[in-house]
Amino acid sequence: MMKDFKLHSVAAQFGIELDESKLHDAMYDIYLTYEVYKRLTF
């Protein structure tokens, strides 16, 4: 169970490696969102 639905929490739940120094950077947020999307749809 996830503690919240923040992007980094969701990405971690899907096993996506996170770079903590890039969190909240707009382009990195787009990248993480796309990686989550791919795991949901493919």
C-alpha positions in Angstrom: 0.0 0.0 0.0 1.2 3.5 -0.9 1.4 6.1 1.8 0.3 8.8 -0.7 -0.2 9.4 -4.4 2.7 11.8 -5.0 4.5 11.1 -8.2 7.7 9.9 -6.6 5.7 7.5 -4.4 3.8 6.1 -7.4 6.9 5.8 -9.4 8.7 3.9 -6.6 5.7 1.6 -6.3 6.2 0.6 -9.9 9.9 0.0 -9.4 11.1 3.1 -11.3 14.5 4.2 -10.2 14.4 7.7 -8.8 17.0 10.5 -8.8 16.1 12.4 -5.6 18.1 15.4 -6.8 15.8 15.8 -9.8 12.4 15.6 -8.1 10.1 18.5 -8.8 12.1 19.4 -11.9 9.5 19.8 -14.7 11.2 17.7 -17.3 11.9 15.0 -14.7 8.3 15.0 -13.7 7.3 14.5 -17.3 9.7 11.6 -17.6 8.4 9.9 -14.4 4.8 10.4 -15.5 5.6 8.8 -18.8 7.3 5.9 -17.1 4.3 5.3 -14.9 2.0 5.6 -17.9 4.0 3.0 -19.8 3.7 0.5 -16.9 -0.1 1.1 -16.7 -0.8 0.7 -20.4 1.8 -1.7 -21.9 
